[in-house]
């Protein structure tokens, strides 16, 4: 049923992602599926571009790739069934793009408890739930 599972991760708060990773691990084992961990880097604002080193984006990507590999190795998922990817852009847009690219059957993500501001502005998890073409499981921390 769920053979390709995408788990978006915010590397600034990996503890928040642990329930989603554990859920994805259980589902991937149950359905003999694979898990893709995704981290989305924000685009460097044009106004800041002149103040950061020329290779800032590549340094940021390399750091994120290394951190994501550590999260993957600590996940308890067999190495043959887990992969990682770092994308750059808008968070929910890149999550949806990666889900389409890997033909994900399920996106498992965590979400903060809703605050008043998210009821009006929407959140990344909310956008993913509304626009994903596959099932989305939001795990509360």
N, CA, C and O atoms as a GROMACS GRO file, in nm:
protein
  564
    1UNK      N    1   0.082  -0.119   0.000
    1UNK     CA    2   0.000   0.000   0.000
    1UNK      C    3   0.087   0.126   0.000
    1UNK      O    4   0.070   0.212  -0.087
    2UNK      N    5   0.179   0.140   0.095
    2UNK     CA    6   0.268   0.255   0.101
    2UNK      C    7   0.409   0.208   0.071
    2UNK      O    8   0.483   0.170   0.162
    3UNK      N    9   0.447   0.209  -0.056
    3UNK     CA   10   0.577   0.158  -0.097
    3UNK      C   11   0.682   0.268  -0.109
    3UNK      O   12   0.802   0.240  -0.106
    4UNK      N   13   0.638   0.391  -0.123
    4UNK     CA   14   0.729   0.504  -0.134
    4UNK      C   15   0.682   0.613  -0.039
    4UNK      O   16   0.577   0.675  -0.061
    5UNK      N   17   0.759   0.636   0.066
    5UNK     CA   18   0.719   0.729   0.172
    5UNK      C   19   0.817   0.845   0.178
    5UNK      O   20   0.938   0.824   0.185
    6UNK      N   21   0.765   0.965   0.176
    6UNK     CA   22   0.846   1.086   0.186
    6UNK      C   23   0.831   1.147   0.324
    6UNK      O   24   0.719   1.162   0.374
    7UNK      N   25   0.944   1.180   0.386
    7UNK     CA   26   0.942   1.242   0.519
    7UNK      C   27   1.021   1.373   0.514
    7UNK      O   28   1.144   1.370   0.514
    8UNK      N   29   0.952   1.487   0.509
    8UNK     CA   30   1.022   1.616   0.514
    8UNK      C   31   1.074   1.642   0.655
    8UNK      O   32   1.006   1.616   0.754
    9UNK      N   33   1.197   1.692   0.662
    9UNK     CA   34   1.261   1.714   0.792
    9UNK      C   35   1.317   1.855   0.800
    9UNK      O   36   1.384   1.902   0.708
   10UNK      N   37   1.290   1.922   0.911
   10UNK     CA   38   1.351   2.050   0.940
   10UNK      C   39   1.474   2.020   1.025
   10UNK      O   40   1.462   1.980   1.141
   11UNK      N   41   1.592   2.040   0.969
   11UNK     CA   42   1.716   2.006   1.041
   11UNK      C   43   1.742   2.099   1.159
   11UNK      O   44   1.827   2.069   1.243
   12UNK      N   45   1.670   2.210   1.166
   12UNK     CA   46   1.683   2.299   1.281
   12UNK      C   47   1.613   2.242   1.404
   12UNK      O   48   1.639   2.286   1.516
   13UNK      N   49   1.523   2.145   1.383
   13UNK     CA   50   1.449   2.085   1.494
   13UNK      C   51   1.425   1.937   1.463
   13UNK      O   52   1.313   1.896   1.435
   14UNK      N   53   1.533   1.857   1.470
   14UNK     CA   54   1.521   1.715   1.435
   14UNK      C   55   1.439   1.637   1.537
   14UNK      O   56   1.384   1.532   1.503
   15UNK      N   57   1.428   1.685   1.660
   15UNK     CA   58   1.345   1.617   1.759
   15UNK      C   59   1.198   1.617   1.716
   15UNK      O   60   1.125   1.522   1.743
   16UNK      N   61   1.156   1.724   1.650
   16UNK     CA   62   1.019   1.732   1.603
   16UNK      C   63   0.991   1.626   1.498
   16UNK      O   64   0.878   1.578   1.486
   17UNK      N   65   1.093   1.588   1.421
   17UNK     CA   66   1.075   1.491   1.313
   17UNK      C   67   1.077   1.346   1.360
   17UNK      O   68   1.036   1.257   1.285
   18UNK      N   69   1.124   1.320   1.481
   18UNK     CA   70   1.138   1.181   1.528
   18UNK      C   71   1.009   1.100   1.521
   18UNK      O   72   1.014   0.985   1.478
   19UNK      N   73   0.893   1.154   1.562
   19UNK     CA   74   0.771   1.074   1.549
   19UNK      C   75   0.736   1.041   1.404
   19UNK      O   76   0.686   0.932   1.376
   20UNK      N   77   0.762   1.133   1.312
   20UNK     CA   78   0.734   1.107   1.171
   20UNK      C   79   0.828   1.000   1.116
   20UNK      O   80   0.786   0.913   1.040
   21UNK      N   81   0.954   1.006   1.156
   21UNK     CA   82   1.051   0.907   1.109
   21UNK      C   83   1.014   0.769   1.164
   21UNK      O   84   1.020   0.670   1.092
   22UNK      N   85   0.977   0.763   1.291
   22UNK     CA   86   0.938   0.635   1.352
   22UNK      C   87   0.814   0.578   1.282
   22UNK      O   88   0.807   0.458   1.258
   23UNK      N   89   0.719   0.663   1.251
   23UNK     CA   90   0.597   0.618   1.181
   23UNK      C   91   0.632   0.567   1.042
   23UNK      O   92   0.583   0.462   1.000
   24UNK      N   93   0.716   0.641   0.971
   24UNK     CA   94   0.757   0.600   0.836
   24UNK      C   95   0.835   0.468   0.842
   24UNK      O   96   0.821   0.384   0.754
   25UNK      N   97   0.917   0.452   0.946
   25UNK     CA   98   0.994   0.327   0.960
   25UNK      C   99   0.901   0.208   0.977
   25UNK      O  100   0.920   0.104   0.914
   26UNK      N  101   0.800   0.224   1.061
   26UNK     CA  102   0.703   0.116   1.083
   26UNK      C  103   0.626   0.085   0.956
   26UNK      O  104   0.609  -0.032   0.920
   27UNK      N  105   0.578   0.188   0.887
   27UNK     CA  106   0.502   0.167   0.765
   27UNK      C  107   0.587   0.106   0.654
   27UNK      O  108   0.540   0.020   0.579
   28UNK      N  109   0.711   0.149   0.643
   28UNK     CA  110   0.797   0.094   0.538
   28UNK      C  111   0.829  -0.052   0.563
   28UNK      O  112   0.842  -0.131   0.470
   29UNK      N  113   0.843  -0.087   0.690
   29UNK     CA  114   0.869  -0.227   0.724
   29UNK      C  115   0.744  -0.312   0.697
   29UNK      O  116   0.753  -0.422   0.643
   30UNK      N  117   0.629  -0.260   0.736
   30UNK     CA  118   0.503  -0.332   0.717
   30UNK      C  119   0.473  -0.357   0.570
   30UNK      O  120   0.430  -0.466   0.532
   31UNK      N  121   0.498  -0.255   0.485
   31UNK     CA  122   0.462  -0.265   0.344
   31UNK      C  123   0.583  -0.289   0.253
   31UNK      O  124   0.572  -0.282   0.131
   32UNK      N  125   0.699  -0.319   0.315
   32UNK     CA  126   0.822  -0.343   0.241
   32UNK      C  127   0.850  -0.227   0.145
   32UNK      O  128   0.881  -0.248   0.027
   33UNK      N  129   0.839  -0.107   0.197
   33UNK     CA  130   0.858   0.013   0.116
   33UNK      C  131   0.988   0.084   0.144
   33UNK      O  132   1.072   0.036   0.221
   34UNK      N  133   1.004   0.198   0.079
   34UNK     CA  134   1.124   0.279   0.098
   34UNK      C  135   1.087   0.414   0.157
   34UNK      O  136   0.973   0.460   0.145
   35UNK      N  137   1.185   0.477   0.221
   35UNK     CA  138   1.164   0.607   0.285
   35UNK      C  139   1.265   0.705   0.225
   35UNK      O  140   1.383   0.674   0.212
   36UNK      N  141   1.216   0.823   0.190
   36UNK     CA  142   1.303   0.930   0.142
   36UNK      C  143   1.292   1.044   0.242
   36UNK      O  144   1.184   1.099   0.263
   37UNK      N  145   1.405   1.081   0.304
   37UNK     CA  146   1.410   1.196   0.393
   37UNK      C  147   1.443   1.318   0.309
   37UNK      O  148   1.535   1.315   0.227
   38UNK      N  149   1.370   1.426   0.330
   38UNK     CA  150   1.387   1.548   0.252
   38UNK      C  151   1.410   1.667   0.344
   38UNK      O  152   1.342   1.684   0.445
   39UNK      N  153   1.509   1.747   0.308
   39UNK     CA  154   1.529   1.876   0.374
   39UNK      C  155   1.522   1.983   0.267
   39UNK      O  156   1.580   1.968   0.160
   40UNK      N  157   1.450   2.091   0.296
   40UNK     CA  158   1.438   2.200   0.201
   40UNK      C  159   1.511   2.322   0.256
   40UNK      O  160   1.482   2.371   0.365
   41UNK      N  161   1.608   2.369   0.177
   41UNK     CA  162   1.682   2.490   0.213
   41UNK      C  163   1.611   2.611   0.154
   41UNK      O  164   1.565   2.606   0.040
   42UNK      N  165   1.603   2.719   0.229
   42UNK     CA  166   1.542   2.840   0.173
   42UNK      C  167   1.637   2.903   0.070
   42UNK      O  168   1.758   2.886   0.078
   43UNK      N  169   1.581   2.975  -0.022
   43UNK     CA  170   1.662   3.050  -0.117
   43UNK      C  171   1.728   3.167  -0.045
   43UNK      O  172   1.667   3.228   0.043
   44UNK      N  173   1.852   3.197  -0.080
   44UNK     CA  174   1.920   3.311  -0.019
   44UNK      C  175   1.860   3.439  -0.077
   44UNK      O  176   1.860   3.458  -0.198
   45UNK      N  177   1.810   3.527   0.009
   45UNK     CA  178   1.751   3.651  -0.040
   45UNK      C  179   1.854   3.733  -0.118
   45UNK      O  180   1.971   3.738  -0.081
   46UNK      N  181   1.809   3.796  -0.224
   46UNK     CA  182   1.898   3.875  -0.309
   46UNK      C  183   1.966   3.984  -0.229
   46UNK      O  184   2.083   4.016  -0.254
   47UNK      N  185   1.896   4.042  -0.132
   47UNK     CA  186   1.953   4.151  -0.052
   47UNK      C  187   2.072   4.103   0.031
   47UNK      O  188   2.160   4.183   0.065
   48UNK      N  189   2.076   3.973   0.064
   48UNK     CA  190   2.186   3.921   0.145
   48UNK      C  191   2.299   3.862   0.062
   48UNK      O  192   2.406   3.833   0.115
   49UNK      N  193   2.276   3.843  -0.066
   49UNK     CA  194   2.372   3.774  -0.152
   49UNK      C  195   2.511   3.838  -0.148
   49UNK      O  196   2.611   3.766  -0.152
   50UNK      N  197   2.518   3.969  -0.141
   50UNK     CA  198   2.649   4.034  -0.142
   50UNK      C  199   2.722   4.024  -0.007
   50UNK      O  200   2.840   4.055   0.002
   51UNK      N  201   2.651   3.981   0.098
   51UNK     CA  202   2.712   3.973   0.230
   51UNK      C  203   2.755   3.832   0.269
   51UNK      O  204   2.817   3.813   0.374
   52UNK      N  205   2.724   3.735   0.187
   52UNK     CA  206   2.762   3.597   0.217
   52UNK      C  207   2.867   3.551   0.117
   52UNK      O  208   2.876   3.605   0.007
   53UNK      N  209   2.948   3.451   0.155
   53UNK     CA  210   3.050   3.402   0.062
   53UNK      C  211   2.989   3.350  -0.068
   53UNK      O  212   2.872   3.312  -0.072
   54UNK      N  213   3.068   3.350  -0.174
   54UNK     CA  214   3.019   3.307  -0.306
   54UNK      C  215   2.970   3.163  -0.305
   54UNK      O  216   2.878   3.129  -0.379
   55UNK      N  217   3.030   3.080  -0.222
   55UNK     CA  218   2.990   2.939  -0.217
   55UNK      C  219   2.897   2.908  -0.101
   55UNK      O  220   2.889   2.794  -0.056
   56UNK      N  221   2.826   3.009  -0.052
   56UNK     CA  222   2.737   2.993   0.062
   56UNK      C  223   2.632   2.884   0.040
   56UNK      O  224   2.611   2.799   0.126
   57UNK      N  225   2.566   2.888  -0.077
   57UNK     CA  226   2.462   2.789  -0.105
   57UNK      C  227   2.517   2.648  -0.108
   57UNK      O  228   2.453   2.556  -0.056
   58UNK      N  229   2.634   2.628  -0.169
   58UNK     CA  230   2.691   2.493  -0.175
   58UNK      C  231   2.738   2.447  -0.037
   58UNK      O  232   2.727   2.328  -0.006
   59UNK      N  233   2.789   2.538   0.045
   59UNK     CA  234   2.827   2.502   0.182
   59UNK      C  235   2.704   2.461   0.262
   59UNK      O  236   2.706   2.363   0.336
   60UNK      N  237   2.598   2.537   0.247
   60UNK     CA  238   2.473   2.509   0.318
   60UNK      C  239   2.417   2.373   0.274
   60UNK      O  240   2.371   2.295   0.358
   61UNK      N  241   2.420   2.346   0.145
   61UNK     CA  242   2.372   2.219   0.092
   61UNK      C  243   2.454   2.103   0.146
   61UNK      O  244   2.399   2.001   0.187
   62UNK      N  245   2.586   2.118   0.146
   62UNK     CA  246   2.673   2.010   0.194
   62UNK      C  247   2.648   1.983   0.343
   62UNK      O  248   2.642   1.867   0.384
   63UNK      N  249   2.634   2.087   0.422
   63UNK     CA  250   2.605   2.070   0.565
   63UNK      C  251   2.472   1.999   0.586
   63UNK      O  252   2.460   1.910   0.670
   64UNK      N  253   2.373   2.037   0.508
   64UNK     CA  254   2.241   1.975   0.519
   64UNK      C  255   2.245   1.830   0.477
   64UNK      O  256   2.183   1.745   0.541
   65UNK      N  257   2.317   1.799   0.370
   65UNK     CA  258   2.329   1.660   0.324
   65UNK      C  259   2.395   1.573   0.431
   65UNK      O  260   2.351   1.461   0.455
   66UNK      N  261   2.500   1.625   0.494
   66UNK     CA  262   2.569   1.550   0.600
   66UNK      C  263   2.478   1.528   0.720
   66UNK      O  264   2.472   1.418   0.774
   67UNK      N  265   2.406   1.633   0.761
   67UNK     CA  266   2.315   1.621   0.875
   67UNK      C  267   2.202   1.525   0.846
   67UNK      O  268   2.162   1.448   0.933
   68UNK      N  269   2.151   1.527   0.724
   68UNK     CA  270   2.043   1.437   0.685
   68UNK      C  271   2.090   1.292   0.682
   68UNK      O  272   2.014   1.202   0.718
   69UNK      N  273   2.213   1.269   0.641
   69UNK     CA  274   2.270   1.134   0.642
   69UNK      C  275   2.281   1.082   0.786
   69UNK      O  276   2.260   0.963   0.810
   70UNK      N  277   2.314   1.169   0.879
   70UNK     CA  278   2.322   1.129   1.021
   70UNK      C  279   2.184   1.090   1.070
   70UNK      O  280   2.167   0.988   1.138
   71UNK      N  281   2.083   1.172   1.038
   71UNK     CA  282   1.945   1.141   1.078
   71UNK      C  283   1.904   1.006   1.019
   71UNK      O  284   1.842   0.925   1.088
   72UNK      N  285   1.938   0.983   0.892
   72UNK     CA  286   1.903   0.856   0.827
   72UNK      C  287   1.970   0.738   0.896
   72UNK      O  288   1.908   0.634   0.916
   73UNK      N  289   2.096   0.753   0.931
   73UNK     CA  290   2.169   0.643   0.994
   73UNK      C  291   2.116   0.613   1.135
   73UNK      O  292   2.127   0.500   1.182
   74UNK      N  293   2.061   0.714   1.201
   74UNK     CA  294   2.006   0.695   1.335
   74UNK      C  295   1.858   0.657   1.335
   74UNK      O  296   1.799   0.637   1.441
   75UNK      N  297   1.798   0.646   1.217
   75UNK     CA  298   1.654   0.622   1.206
   75UNK      C  299   1.612   0.479   1.238
   75UNK      O  300   1.496   0.456   1.274
   76UNK      N  301   1.704   0.384   1.227
   76UNK     CA  302   1.669   0.245   1.248
   76UNK      C  303   1.614   0.178   1.123
   76UNK      O  304   1.578   0.061   1.126
   77UNK      N  305   1.608   0.250   1.014
   77UNK     CA  306   1.562   0.195   0.886
   77UNK      C  307   1.682   0.136   0.814
   77UNK      O  308   1.790   0.195   0.812
   78UNK      N  309   1.662   0.019   0.754
   78UNK     CA  310   1.771  -0.045   0.680
   78UNK      C  311   1.828   0.051   0.576
   78UNK      O  312   1.752   0.119   0.507
   79UNK      N  313   1.961   0.058   0.564
   79UNK     CA  314   2.022   0.150   0.467
   79UNK      C  315   1.974   0.131   0.323
   79UNK      O  316   1.968   0.227   0.247
   80UNK      N  317   1.938   0.010   0.286
   80UNK     CA  318   1.890  -0.016   0.150
   80UNK      C  319   1.752   0.043   0.125
   80UNK      O  320   1.711   0.059   0.010
   81UNK      N  321   1.678   0.074   0.234
   81UNK     CA  322   1.541   0.124   0.219
   81UNK      C  323   1.525   0.270   0.252
   81UNK      O  324   1.413   0.320   0.257
   82UNK      N  325   1.635   0.341   0.276
   82UNK     CA  326   1.624   0.483   0.308
   82UNK      C  327   1.719   0.563   0.221
   82UNK      O  328   1.832   0.521   0.194
   83UNK      N  329   1.672   0.678   0.177
   83UNK     CA  330   1.755   0.769   0.099
   83UNK      C  331   1.728   0.911   0.146
   83UNK      O  332   1.631   0.938   0.216
   84UNK      N  333   1.816   1.001   0.106
   84UNK     CA  334   1.803   1.140   0.148
   84UNK      C  335   1.818   1.231   0.027
   84UNK      O  336   1.880   1.196  -0.073
   85UNK      N  337   1.758   1.348   0.038
   85UNK     CA  338   1.773   1.449  -0.067
   85UNK      C  339   1.757   1.587  -0.004
   85UNK      O  340   1.678   1.606   0.089
   86UNK      N  341   1.833   1.683  -0.057
   86UNK     CA  342   1.821   1.822  -0.015
   86UNK      C  343   1.777   1.901  -0.137
   86UNK      O  344   1.838   1.892  -0.244
   87UNK      N  345   1.673   1.979  -0.121
   87UNK     CA  346   1.622   2.065  -0.228
   87UNK      C  347   1.626   2.208  -0.179
   87UNK      O  348   1.640   2.234  -0.059
   88UNK      N  349   1.615   2.301  -0.270
   88UNK     CA  350   1.618   2.442  -0.233
   88UNK      C  351   1.500   2.513  -0.297
   88UNK      O  352   1.473   2.498  -0.416
   89UNK      N  353   1.431   2.592  -0.214
   89UNK     CA  354   1.315   2.666  -0.264
   89UNK      C  355   1.212   2.684  -0.156
   89UNK      O  356   1.244   2.683  -0.037
   90UNK      N  357   1.087   2.700  -0.196
   90UNK     CA  358   0.977   2.713  -0.102
   90UNK      C  359   0.946   2.577  -0.041
   90UNK      O  360   0.945   2.476  -0.112
   91UNK      N  361   0.922   2.572   0.088
   91UNK     CA  362   0.912   2.445   0.158
   91UNK      C  363   0.802   2.357   0.103
   91UNK      O  364   0.829   2.246   0.056
   92UNK      N  365   0.678   2.402   0.107
   92UNK     CA  366   0.570   2.312   0.065
   92UNK      C  367   0.577   2.281  -0.084
   92UNK      O  368   0.542   2.171  -0.126
   93UNK      N  369   0.623   2.377  -0.164
   93UNK     CA  370   0.636   2.353  -0.308
   93UNK      C  371   0.739   2.242  -0.334
   93UNK      O  372   0.714   2.153  -0.416
   94UNK      N  373   0.851   2.247  -0.267
   94UNK     CA  374   0.956   2.147  -0.287
   94UNK      C  375   0.915   2.010  -0.233
   94UNK      O  376   0.952   1.908  -0.289
   95UNK      N  377   0.838   2.009  -0.125
   95UNK     CA  378   0.786   1.881  -0.073
   95UNK      C  379   0.696   1.816  -0.178
   95UNK      O  380   0.708   1.697  -0.207
   96UNK      N  381   0.606   1.895  -0.235
   96UNK     CA  382   0.514   1.842  -0.336
   96UNK      C  383   0.590   1.798  -0.462
   96UNK      O  384   0.556   1.697  -0.523
   97UNK      N  385   0.692   1.874  -0.501
   97UNK     CA  386   0.772   1.838  -0.618
   97UNK      C  387   0.847   1.707  -0.596
   97UNK      O  388   0.852   1.622  -0.684
   98UNK      N  389   0.905   1.691  -0.478
   98UNK     CA  390   0.979   1.568  -0.448
   98UNK      C  391   0.884   1.449  -0.440
   98UNK      O  392   0.916   1.340  -0.487
   99UNK      N  393   0.767   1.469  -0.383
   99UNK     CA  394   0.668   1.361  -0.376
   99UNK      C  395   0.631   1.316  -0.517
   99UNK      O  396   0.619   1.196  -0.542
  100UNK      N  397   0.614   1.409  -0.607
  100UNK     CA  398   0.582   1.374  -0.746
  100UNK      C  399   0.700   1.304  -0.812
  100UNK      O  400   0.683   1.208  -0.887
  101UNK      N  401   0.820   1.353  -0.786
  101UNK     CA  402   0.941   1.298  -0.850
  101UNK      C  403   0.965   1.152  -0.812
  101UNK      O  404   1.010   1.072  -0.894
  102UNK      N  405   0.935   1.117  -0.686
  102UNK     CA  406   0.960   0.978  -0.642
  102UNK      C  407   0.833   0.893  -0.645
  102UNK      O  408   0.834   0.778  -0.601
  103UNK      N  409   0.724   0.950  -0.695
  103UNK     CA  410   0.594   0.880  -0.700
  103UNK      C  411   0.556   0.831  -0.559
  103UNK      O  412   0.521   0.715  -0.540
  104UNK      N  413   0.562   0.923  -0.464
  104UNK     CA  414   0.532   0.889  -0.325
  104UNK      C  415   0.386   0.846  -0.310
  104UNK      O  416   0.295   0.905  -0.369
  105UNK      N  417   0.366   0.742  -0.230
  105UNK     CA  418   0.231   0.697  -0.194
  105UNK      C  419   0.183   0.768  -0.069
  105UNK      O  420   0.064   0.778  -0.043
  106UNK      N  421   0.281   0.818   0.009
  106UNK     CA  422   0.249   0.877   0.138
  106UNK      C  423   0.354   0.979   0.176
  106UNK      O  424   0.474   0.957   0.154
  107UNK      N  425   0.310   1.090   0.232
  107UNK     CA  426   0.399   1.189   0.292
  107UNK      C  427   0.371   1.185   0.441
  107UNK      O  428   0.256   1.202   0.483
  108UNK      N  429   0.473   1.161   0.521
  108UNK     CA  430   0.458   1.161   0.667
  108UNK      C  431   0.535   1.281   0.720
  108UNK      O  432   0.656   1.292   0.700
  109UNK      N  433   0.465   1.370   0.786
  109UNK     CA  434   0.532   1.489   0.838
  109UNK      C  435   0.476   1.527   0.974
  109UNK      O  436   0.363   1.492   1.009
  110UNK      N  437   0.556   1.600   1.047
  110UNK     CA  438   0.509   1.650   1.176
  110UNK      C  439   0.463   1.793   1.160
  110UNK      O  440   0.496   1.861   1.062
  111UNK      N  441   0.388   1.838   1.256
  111UNK     CA  442   0.340   1.974   1.255
  111UNK      C  443   0.334   2.023   1.398
  111UNK      O  444   0.303   1.948   1.491
  112UNK      N  445   0.363   2.150   1.413
  112UNK     CA  446   0.348   2.212   1.545
  112UNK      C  447   0.199   2.220   1.576
  112UNK      O  448   0.115   2.215   1.486
  113UNK      N  449   0.168   2.232   1.702
  113UNK     CA  450   0.028   2.253   1.738
  113UNK      C  451  -0.018   2.383   1.672
  113UNK      O  452   0.057   2.481   1.669
  114UNK      N  453  -0.138   2.384   1.621
  114UNK     CA  454  -0.183   2.506   1.552
  114UNK      C  455  -0.190   2.626   1.645
  114UNK      O  456  -0.235   2.616   1.759
  115UNK      N  457  -0.144   2.738   1.595
  115UNK     CA  458  -0.153   2.864   1.667
  115UNK      C  459  -0.253   2.951   1.591
  115UNK      O  460  -0.293   2.919   1.479
  116UNK      N  461  -0.292   3.058   1.652
  116UNK     CA  462  -0.392   3.145   1.589
  116UNK      C  463  -0.343   3.193   1.452
  116UNK      O  464  -0.422   3.202   1.359
  117UNK      N  465  -0.213   3.224   1.439
  117UNK     CA  466  -0.163   3.276   1.312
  117UNK      C  467  -0.174   3.173   1.200
  117UNK      O  468  -0.195   3.211   1.084
  118UNK      N  469  -0.162   3.043   1.230
  118UNK     CA  470  -0.170   2.943   1.124
  118UNK      C  471  -0.312   2.920   1.076
  118UNK      O  472  -0.333   2.870   0.966
  119UNK      N  473  -0.410   2.957   1.157
  119UNK     CA  474  -0.547   2.945   1.111
  119UNK      C  475  -0.574   3.045   0.998
  119UNK      O  476  -0.656   3.018   0.910
  120UNK      N  477  -0.507   3.158   1.002
  120UNK     CA  478  -0.530   3.260   0.901
  120UNK      C  479  -0.431   3.253   0.785
  120UNK      O  480  -0.469   3.271   0.670
  121UNK      N  481  -0.304   3.225   0.814
  121UNK     CA  482  -0.201   3.228   0.711
  121UNK      C  483  -0.176   3.092   0.648
  121UNK      O  484  -0.127   3.084   0.536
  122UNK      N  485  -0.209   2.986   0.717
  122UNK     CA  486  -0.178   2.853   0.667
  122UNK      C  487  -0.036   2.814   0.706
  122UNK      O  488   0.047   2.900   0.734
  123UNK      N  489  -0.009   2.687   0.707
  123UNK     CA  490   0.123   2.638   0.741
  123UNK      C  491   0.172   2.550   0.628
  123UNK      O  492   0.096   2.517   0.537
  124UNK      N  493   0.299   2.512   0.634
  124UNK     CA  494   0.353   2.423   0.532
  124UNK      C  495   0.278   2.290   0.531
  124UNK      O  496   0.244   2.238   0.425
  125UNK      N  497   0.253   2.236   0.650
  125UNK     CA  498   0.180   2.110   0.657
  125UNK      C  499   0.040   2.126   0.598
  125UNK      O  500  -0.009   2.037   0.528
  126UNK      N  501  -0.023   2.237   0.626
  126UNK     CA  502  -0.156   2.262   0.572
  126UNK      C  503  -0.157   2.268   0.420
  126UNK      O  504  -0.247   2.214   0.355
  127UNK      N  505  -0.057   2.334   0.363
  127UNK     CA  506  -0.047   2.341   0.217
  127UNK      C  507  -0.023   2.203   0.158
  127UNK      O  508  -0.082   2.168   0.056
  128UNK      N  509   0.063   2.125   0.221
  128UNK     CA  510   0.092   1.991   0.171
  128UNK      C  511  -0.034   1.905   0.175
  128UNK      O  512  -0.065   1.835   0.079
  129UNK      N  513  -0.106   1.911   0.286
  129UNK     CA  514  -0.229   1.833   0.299
  129UNK      C  515  -0.329   1.871   0.190
  129UNK      O  516  -0.392   1.784   0.130
  130UNK      N  517  -0.343   2.001   0.163
  130UNK     CA  518  -0.440   2.047   0.063
  130UNK      C  519  -0.401   2.011  -0.080
  130UNK      O  520  -0.488   1.980  -0.161
  131UNK      N  521  -0.273   2.017  -0.112
  131UNK     CA  522  -0.233   2.007  -0.253
  131UNK      C  523  -0.161   1.878  -0.293
  131UNK      O  524  -0.134   1.859  -0.412
  132UNK      N  525  -0.129   1.792  -0.200
  132UNK     CA  526  -0.059   1.668  -0.235
  132UNK      C  527  -0.151   1.577  -0.315
  132UNK      O  528  -0.272   1.572  -0.294
  133UNK      N  529  -0.090   1.506  -0.408
  133UNK     CA  530  -0.166   1.412  -0.490
  133UNK      C  531  -0.163   1.271  -0.430
  133UNK      O  532  -0.217   1.177  -0.488
  134UNK      N  533  -0.098   1.257  -0.315
  134UNK     CA  534  -0.094   1.128  -0.245
  134UNK      C  535  -0.145   1.150  -0.103
  134UNK      O  536  -0.176   1.262  -0.063
  135UNK      N  537  -0.155   1.043  -0.028
  135UNK     CA  538  -0.199   1.053   0.111
  135UNK      C  539  -0.095   1.127   0.194
  135UNK      O  540   0.025   1.120   0.168
  136UNK      N  541  -0.143   1.198   0.295
  136UNK     CA  542  -0.054   1.273   0.386
  136UNK      C  543  -0.094   1.237   0.528
  136UNK      O  544  -0.211   1.245   0.565
  137UNK      N  545   0.005   1.198   0.606
  137UNK     CA  546  -0.016   1.167   0.747
  137UNK      C  547   0.058   1.272   0.829
  137UNK      O  548   0.181   1.281   0.823
  138UNK      N  549  -0.016   1.353   0.904
  138UNK     CA  550   0.045   1.454   0.989
  138UNK      C  551   0.051   1.399   1.130
  138UNK      O  552  -0.051   1.368   1.191
  139UNK      N  553   0.172   1.386   1.181
  139UNK     CA  554   0.196   1.329   1.313
  139UNK      C  555   0.222   1.446   1.409
  139UNK      O  556   0.312   1.527   1.387
  140UNK      N  557   0.144   1.452   1.512
  140UNK     CA  558   0.163   1.557   1.613
  140UNK      C  559   0.274   1.518   1.709
  140UNK      O  560   0.290   1.401   1.744
  141UNK      N  561   0.351   1.617   1.749
  141UNK     CA  562   0.463   1.593   1.839
  141UNK      C  563   0.412   1.586   1.982
  141UNK      O  564   0.490   1.566   2.075
   0.00000   0.00000   0.00000
